[in-house]
């Protein structure tokens, strides 16, 4: 089946672009880190549905889920995002390359 692989490839490219953007324009004292959860089944400590990025910036901690244009959350992602939000922790679901960068700006992680 090629569709899921294509979706993963597009989302990996978005993730790489967002992290590269942060590496160039990251605010001092900030961190944008990938949560290496792809193919988590059977690996201790990993949970299917976790967001793609952890964002830490002065006065802010949050998560970003990256989606290609037209992408949809899986049921596991929907559940995890609901859990995160129930704790009062920000989590953004973004589409394409530009939306996550805008969130990084809002959260003070990039200049």
Buried (B, 14 or more C-beta within 10 A) or exposed (E): EEEEEEBEEBBBEBBEBBBEBBEEBBBEEBBBEBBEBEEBEEEEEBEBBBBBBBBBBEEEEBBBBBBBEEBEBEEEBBBBBEEBEEEEEBBBBBBBBEBBBEBBBBBBBBE
